Structures are given as structure tokens and as C-alpha cells.
Amino acid sequence: MSQKTYDVTIAPNGKVQIEAKGFEGKECTDATSWLEKLLGRITGRKKKKEFYKTAKTGGNQLKQS
């Protein structure tokens, strides 16, 4: 299991960059949404190859009928 971390970079011009590490699939954007709300308006988003993977969920998954 990889460690899940955030790298937040604030440039001298005030531009903020957030990089989520150790997340996969939609989990990436879900994990950073609170930081995005806290830090302000989103002007762009780059999705890494991990975004297109299915998040691993340990254990069995239940199907809803």
C-alpha cells in the first residue's frame, strides 16, 4: 500500500498547485476537493495516469439491487 500525500506549491505570483500522490481513480479529485475549496478558484487540472486507474478497495464489495 502506497502512502497518500499532498504536495502543495505556492508560486511567488500566488498561483497554487496541488498534487495528490498515492491516490487512484476519482479518489484523486475527491481527496483534493477540500484543499481546492480552501485555497480558491480552480483555473486548470491535469490528470495523471493514476486518475484513469480503478481505485483499489480492500475487501469485498456489495452490489446494490
Jmol script that loads the backbone (N, CA, C; Angstrom):
load data "model"
ATOM      1  N   MET A   1       0.858  -1.182   0.000  1.00  0.00           N
ATOM      2  CA  MET A   1       0.000   0.000   0.000  1.00  0.00           C
ATOM      3  C   MET A   1       0.896   1.235   0.000  1.00  0.00           C
ATOM      4  N   SER A   2       0.660   2.136  -0.954  1.00  0.00           N
ATOM      5  CA  SER A   2       1.469   3.341  -1.014  1.00  0.00           C
ATOM      6  C   SER A   2       0.892   4.411  -0.087  1.00  0.00           C
ATOM      7  N   GLN A   3       1.784   5.245   0.397  1.00  0.00           N
ATOM      8  CA  GLN A   3       1.382   6.322   1.290  1.00  0.00           C
ATOM      9  C   GLN A   3       0.676   7.405   0.485  1.00  0.00           C
ATOM     10  N   LYS A   4      -0.388   7.956   1.016  1.00  0.00           N
ATOM     11  CA  LYS A   4      -1.160   9.004   0.344  1.00  0.00           C
ATOM     12  C   LYS A   4      -0.733  10.357   0.909  1.00  0.00           C
ATOM     13  N   THR A   5      -0.274  11.213   0.002  1.00  0.00           N
ATOM     14  CA  THR A   5       0.218  12.527   0.421  1.00  0.00           C
ATOM     15  C   THR A   5      -0.253  13.594  -0.557  1.00  0.00           C
ATOM     16  N   TYR A   6      -0.078  14.858  -0.157  1.00  0.00           N
ATOM     17  CA  TYR A   6      -0.363  16.021  -0.995  1.00  0.00           C
ATOM     18  C   TYR A   6       0.903  16.859  -1.071  1.00  0.00           C
ATOM     19  N   ASP A   7       1.214  17.353  -2.249  1.00  0.00           N
ATOM     20  CA  ASP A   7       2.257  18.356  -2.413  1.00  0.00           C
ATOM     21  C   ASP A   7       1.553  19.638  -2.811  1.00  0.00           C
ATOM     22  N   VAL A   8       1.745  20.685  -2.025  1.00  0.00           N
ATOM     23  CA  VAL A   8       1.131  21.981  -2.323  1.00  0.00           C
ATOM     24  C   VAL A   8       2.260  22.974  -2.570  1.00  0.00           C
ATOM     25  N   THR A   9       2.247  23.604  -3.748  1.00  0.00           N
ATOM     26  CA  THR A   9       3.258  24.578  -4.120  1.00  0.00           C
ATOM     27  C   THR A   9       2.575  25.913  -4.352  1.00  0.00           C
ATOM     28  N   ILE A  10       3.108  26.956  -3.721  1.00  0.00           N
ATOM     29  CA  ILE A  10       2.587  28.310  -3.918  1.00  0.00           C
ATOM     30  C   ILE A  10       3.704  29.134  -4.551  1.00  0.00           C
ATOM     31  N   ALA A  11       3.475  29.574  -5.786  1.00  0.00           N
ATOM     32  CA  ALA A  11       4.462  30.353  -6.535  1.00  0.00           C
ATOM     33  C   ALA A  11       4.476  31.799  -6.045  1.00  0.00           C
ATOM     34  N   PRO A  12       5.542  32.538  -6.318  1.00  0.00           N
ATOM     35  CA  PRO A  12       5.619  33.954  -5.917  1.00  0.00           C
ATOM     36  C   PRO A  12       4.451  34.796  -6.456  1.00  0.00           C
ATOM     37  N   ASN A  13       3.889  34.390  -7.602  1.00  0.00           N
ATOM     38  CA  ASN A  13       2.759  35.144  -8.165  1.00  0.00           C
ATOM     39  C   ASN A  13       1.424  34.746  -7.536  1.00  0.00           C
ATOM     40  N   GLY A  14       1.453  33.821  -6.562  1.00  0.00           N
ATOM     41  CA  GLY A  14       0.233  33.412  -5.866  1.00  0.00           C
ATOM     42  C   GLY A  14      -0.441  32.185  -6.441  1.00  0.00           C
ATOM     43  N   LYS A  15       0.041  31.692  -7.569  1.00  0.00           N
ATOM     44  CA  LYS A  15      -0.544  30.503  -8.187  1.00  0.00           C
ATOM     45  C   LYS A  15      -0.259  29.283  -7.314  1.00  0.00           C
ATOM     46  N   VAL A  16      -1.307  28.503  -7.071  1.00  0.00           N
ATOM     47  CA  VAL A  16      -1.204  27.330  -6.206  1.00  0.00           C
ATOM     48  C   VAL A  16      -1.318  26.066  -7.047  1.00  0.00           C
ATOM     49  N   GLN A  17      -0.450  25.108  -6.772  1.00  0.00           N
ATOM     50  CA  GLN A  17      -0.503  23.812  -7.448  1.00  0.00           C
ATOM     51  C   GLN A  17      -0.607  22.731  -6.379  1.00  0.00           C
ATOM     52  N   ILE A  18      -1.580  21.838  -6.554  1.00  0.00           N
ATOM     53  CA  ILE A  18      -1.788  20.726  -5.623  1.00  0.00           C
ATOM     54  C   ILE A  18      -1.559  19.430  -6.383  1.00  0.00           C
ATOM     55  N   GLU A  19      -0.722  18.562  -5.831  1.00  0.00           N
ATOM     56  CA  GLU A  19      -0.503  17.252  -6.435  1.00  0.00           C
ATOM     57  C   GLU A  19      -0.815  16.181  -5.400  1.00  0.00           C
ATOM     58  N   ALA A  20      -1.758  15.310  -5.744  1.00  0.00           N
ATOM     59  CA  ALA A  20      -2.119  14.190  -4.872  1.00  0.00           C
ATOM     60  C   ALA A  20      -1.275  12.991  -5.276  1.00  0.00           C
ATOM     61  N   LYS A  21      -0.660  12.345  -4.309  1.00  0.00           N
ATOM     62  CA  LYS A  21       0.177  11.183  -4.593  1.00  0.00           C
ATOM     63  C   LYS A  21      -0.360   9.977  -3.823  1.00  0.00           C
ATOM     64  N   GLY A  22      -0.368   8.822  -4.489  1.00  0.00           N
ATOM     65  CA  GLY A  22      -0.819   7.592  -3.849  1.00  0.00           C
ATOM     66  C   GLY A  22      -2.307   7.334  -4.002  1.00  0.00           C
ATOM     67  N   PHE A  23      -3.020   8.187  -4.743  1.00  0.00           N
ATOM     68  CA  PHE A  23      -4.445   8.037  -4.969  1.00  0.00           C
ATOM     69  C   PHE A  23      -4.678   7.498  -6.374  1.00  0.00           C
ATOM     70  N   GLU A  24      -5.800   6.814  -6.590  1.00  0.00           N
ATOM     71  CA  GLU A  24      -6.144   6.303  -7.913  1.00  0.00           C
ATOM     72  C   GLU A  24      -7.605   6.591  -8.222  1.00  0.00           C
ATOM     73  N   GLY A  25      -7.896   6.764  -9.504  1.00  0.00           N
ATOM     74  CA  GLY A  25      -9.269   6.985  -9.949  1.00  0.00           C
ATOM     75  C   GLY A  25      -9.847   8.281  -9.418  1.00  0.00           C
ATOM     76  N   LYS A  26     -11.149   8.309  -9.268  1.00  0.00           N
ATOM     77  CA  LYS A  26     -11.863   9.503  -8.786  1.00  0.00           C
ATOM     78  C   LYS A  26     -11.415   9.894  -7.381  1.00  0.00           C
ATOM     79  N   GLU A  27     -10.810   8.950  -6.688  1.00  0.00           N
ATOM     80  CA  GLU A  27     -10.277   9.201  -5.343  1.00  0.00           C
ATOM     81  C   GLU A  27      -9.321  10.405  -5.351  1.00  0.00           C
ATOM     82  N   CYS A  28      -8.615  10.625  -6.470  1.00  0.00           N
ATOM     83  CA  CYS A  28      -7.674  11.754  -6.584  1.00  0.00           C
ATOM     84  C   CYS A  28      -8.390  13.096  -6.407  1.00  0.00           C
ATOM     85  N   THR A  29      -9.429  13.307  -7.202  1.00  0.00           N
ATOM     86  CA  THR A  29     -10.136  14.587  -7.127  1.00  0.00           C
ATOM     87  C   THR A  29     -10.947  14.707  -5.842  1.00  0.00           C
ATOM     88  N   ASP A  30     -11.484  13.601  -5.360  1.00  0.00           N
ATOM     89  CA  ASP A  30     -12.207  13.634  -4.080  1.00  0.00           C
ATOM     90  C   ASP A  30     -11.261  14.036  -2.949  1.00  0.00           C
ATOM     91  N   ALA A  31     -10.035  13.545  -3.005  1.00  0.00           N
ATOM     92  CA  ALA A  31      -9.064  13.801  -1.939  1.00  0.00           C
ATOM     93  C   ALA A  31      -8.604  15.248  -1.898  1.00  0.00           C
ATOM     94  N   THR A  32      -8.589  15.927  -3.036  1.00  0.00           N
ATOM     95  CA  THR A  32      -8.100  17.309  -3.071  1.00  0.00           C
ATOM     96  C   THR A  32      -9.211  18.355  -3.049  1.00  0.00           C
ATOM     97  N   SER A  33     -10.456  17.936  -3.131  1.00  0.00           N
ATOM     98  CA  SER A  33     -11.557  18.912  -3.222  1.00  0.00           C
ATOM     99  C   SER A  33     -11.592  19.860  -2.025  1.00  0.00           C
ATOM    100  N   TRP A  34     -11.291  19.372  -0.839  1.00  0.00           N
ATOM    101  CA  TRP A  34     -11.316  20.251   0.339  1.00  0.00           C
ATOM    102  C   TRP A  34     -10.211  21.310   0.257  1.00  0.00           C
ATOM    103  N   LEU A  35      -9.055  20.950  -0.285  1.00  0.00           N
ATOM    104  CA  LEU A  35      -7.978  21.922  -0.446  1.00  0.00           C
ATOM    105  C   LEU A  35      -8.339  22.960  -1.509  1.00  0.00           C
ATOM    106  N   GLU A  36      -8.958  22.499  -2.587  1.00  0.00           N
ATOM    107  CA  GLU A  36      -9.361  23.418  -3.649  1.00  0.00           C
ATOM    108  C   GLU A  36     -10.364  24.439  -3.130  1.00  0.00           C
ATOM    109  N   LYS A  37     -11.312  23.996  -2.330  1.00  0.00           N
ATOM    110  CA  LYS A  37     -12.306  24.919  -1.752  1.00  0.00           C
ATOM    111  C   LYS A  37     -11.628  25.910  -0.806  1.00  0.00           C
ATOM    112  N   LEU A  38     -10.686  25.424  -0.037  1.00  0.00           N
ATOM    113  CA  LEU A  38      -9.989  26.255   0.938  1.00  0.00           C
ATOM    114  C   LEU A  38      -9.100  27.308   0.266  1.00  0.00           C
ATOM    115  N   LEU A  39      -8.427  26.907  -0.815  1.00  0.00           N
ATOM    116  CA  LEU A  39      -7.428  27.775  -1.433  1.00  0.00           C
ATOM    117  C   LEU A  39      -7.956  28.672  -2.536  1.00  0.00           C
ATOM    118  N   GLY A  40      -9.161  28.404  -3.047  1.00  0.00           N
ATOM    119  CA  GLY A  40      -9.729  29.326  -4.023  1.00  0.00           C
ATOM    120  C   GLY A  40     -10.091  28.713  -5.353  1.00  0.00           C
ATOM    121  N   ARG A  41     -10.250  29.580  -6.337  1.00  0.00           N
ATOM    122  CA  ARG A  41     -10.738  29.231  -7.665  1.00  0.00           C
ATOM    123  C   ARG A  41      -9.777  28.295  -8.397  1.00  0.00           C
ATOM    124  N   ILE A  42     -10.340  27.314  -9.109  1.00  0.00           N
ATOM    125  CA  ILE A  42      -9.562  26.373  -9.900  1.00  0.00           C
ATOM    126  C   ILE A  42      -9.444  26.930 -11.317  1.00  0.00           C
ATOM    127  N   THR A  43      -8.218  27.024 -11.823  1.00  0.00           N
ATOM    128  CA  THR A  43      -8.022  27.536 -13.177  1.00  0.00           C
ATOM    129  C   THR A  43      -7.612  26.431 -14.142  1.00  0.00           C
ATOM    130  N   GLY A  44      -7.314  25.264 -13.640  1.00  0.00           N
ATOM    131  CA  GLY A  44      -6.938  24.154 -14.507  1.00  0.00           C
ATOM    132  C   GLY A  44      -6.721  22.895 -13.693  1.00  0.00           C
ATOM    133  N   ARG A  45      -6.696  21.774 -14.396  1.00  0.00           N
ATOM    134  CA  ARG A  45      -6.485  20.493 -13.718  1.00  0.00           C
ATOM    135  C   ARG A  45      -5.782  19.558 -14.697  1.00  0.00           C
ATOM    136  N   LYS A  46      -4.713  18.931 -14.255  1.00  0.00           N
ATOM    137  CA  LYS A  46      -4.016  17.923 -15.052  1.00  0.00           C
ATOM    138  C   LYS A  46      -4.243  16.590 -14.379  1.00  0.00           C
ATOM    139  N   LYS A  47      -4.700  15.627 -15.143  1.00  0.00           N
ATOM    140  CA  LYS A  47      -4.935  14.294 -14.595  1.00  0.00           C
ATOM    141  C   LYS A  47      -3.760  13.400 -14.945  1.00  0.00           C
ATOM    142  N   LYS A  48      -3.193  12.779 -13.928  1.00  0.00           N
ATOM    143  CA  LYS A  48      -2.086  11.858 -14.134  1.00  0.00           C
ATOM    144  C   LYS A  48      -2.634  10.487 -14.507  1.00  0.00           C
ATOM    145  N   LYS A  49      -1.760   9.590 -14.937  1.00  0.00           N
ATOM    146  CA  LYS A  49      -2.199   8.255 -15.358  1.00  0.00           C
ATOM    147  C   LYS A  49      -2.920   7.519 -14.236  1.00  0.00           C
ATOM    148  N   GLU A  50      -2.596   7.815 -12.980  1.00  0.00           N
ATOM    149  CA  GLU A  50      -3.258   7.171 -11.846  1.00  0.00           C
ATOM    150  C   GLU A  50      -4.750   7.491 -11.781  1.00  0.00           C
ATOM    151  N   PHE A  51      -5.142   8.638 -12.323  1.00  0.00           N
ATOM    152  CA  PHE A  51      -6.550   9.017 -12.314  1.00  0.00           C
ATOM    153  C   PHE A  51      -7.382   8.016 -13.111  1.00  0.00           C
ATOM    154  N   TYR A  52      -6.791   7.462 -14.151  1.00  0.00           N
ATOM    155  CA  TYR A  52      -7.522   6.564 -15.039  1.00  0.00           C
ATOM    156  C   TYR A  52      -7.508   5.115 -14.569  1.00  0.00           C
ATOM    157  N   LYS A  53      -6.877   4.856 -13.430  1.00  0.00           N
ATOM    158  CA  LYS A  53      -6.916   3.516 -12.832  1.00  0.00           C
ATOM    159  C   LYS A  53      -8.133   3.417 -11.935  1.00  0.00           C
ATOM    160  N   THR A  54      -8.588   2.215 -11.682  1.00  0.00           N
ATOM    161  CA  THR A  54      -9.696   1.999 -10.758  1.00  0.00           C
ATOM    162  C   THR A  54      -9.137   1.972  -9.346  1.00  0.00           C
ATOM    163  N   ALA A  55      -9.738   2.720  -8.450  1.00  0.00           N
ATOM    164  CA  ALA A  55      -9.280   2.747  -7.061  1.00  0.00           C
ATOM    165  C   ALA A  55      -9.426   1.363  -6.455  1.00  0.00           C
ATOM    166  N   LYS A  56      -8.417   0.958  -5.698  1.00  0.00           N
ATOM    167  CA  LYS A  56      -8.453  -0.345  -5.045  1.00  0.00           C
ATOM    168  C   LYS A  56      -9.208  -0.206  -3.736  1.00  0.00           C
ATOM    169  N   THR A  57     -10.110  -1.133  -3.490  1.00  0.00           N
ATOM    170  CA  THR A  57     -10.933  -1.038  -2.279  1.00  0.00           C
ATOM    171  C   THR A  57     -10.709  -2.241  -1.400  1.00  0.00           C
ATOM    172  N   GLY A  58      -9.885  -2.531  -0.652  1.00  0.00           N
ATOM    173  CA  GLY A  58      -9.689  -3.787   0.066  1.00  0.00           C
ATOM    174  C   GLY A  58     -10.969  -4.448   0.491  1.00  0.00           C
ATOM    175  N   GLY A  59     -11.033  -5.742   0.405  1.00  0.00           N
ATOM    176  CA  GLY A  59     -12.205  -6.483   0.847  1.00  0.00           C
ATOM    177  C   GLY A  59     -13.243  -6.663  -0.235  1.00  0.00           C
ATOM    178  N   ASN A  60     -14.373  -7.217   0.167  1.00  0.00           N
ATOM    179  CA  ASN A  60     -15.460  -7.492  -0.771  1.00  0.00           C
ATOM    180  C   ASN A  60     -16.319  -6.256  -0.973  1.00  0.00           C
ATOM    181  N   GLN A  61     -16.865  -6.145  -2.171  1.00  0.00           N
ATOM    182  CA  GLN A  61     -17.784  -5.050  -2.467  1.00  0.00           C
ATOM    183  C   GLN A  61     -19.193  -5.597  -2.535  1.00  0.00           C
ATOM    184  N   LEU A  62     -20.136  -4.878  -1.971  1.00  0.00           N
ATOM    185  CA  LEU A  62     -21.537  -5.278  -2.019  1.00  0.00           C
ATOM    186  C   LEU A  62     -22.193  -4.616  -3.212  1.00  0.00           C
ATOM    187  N   LYS A  63     -23.021  -5.349  -3.925  1.00  0.00           N
ATOM    188  CA  LYS A  63     -23.779  -4.780  -5.049  1.00  0.00           C
ATOM    189  C   LYS A  63     -25.152  -4.369  -4.557  1.00  0.00           C
ATOM    190  N   GLN A  64     -25.583  -3.185  -4.999  1.00  0.00           N
ATOM    191  CA  GLN A  64     -26.919  -2.742  -4.648  1.00  0.00           C
ATOM    192  C   GLN A  64     -27.902  -3.243  -5.678  1.00  0.00           C
ATOM    193  N   SER A  65     -29.094  -3.665  -5.239  1.00  0.00           N
ATOM    194  CA  SER A  65     -30.106  -4.177  -6.168  1.00  0.00           C
ATOM    195  C   SER A  65     -30.984  -3.063  -6.668  1.00  0.00           C
TER     196      SER A  65
END
end "model"
wireframe off; spacefill off
backbone 0.3
color backbone group
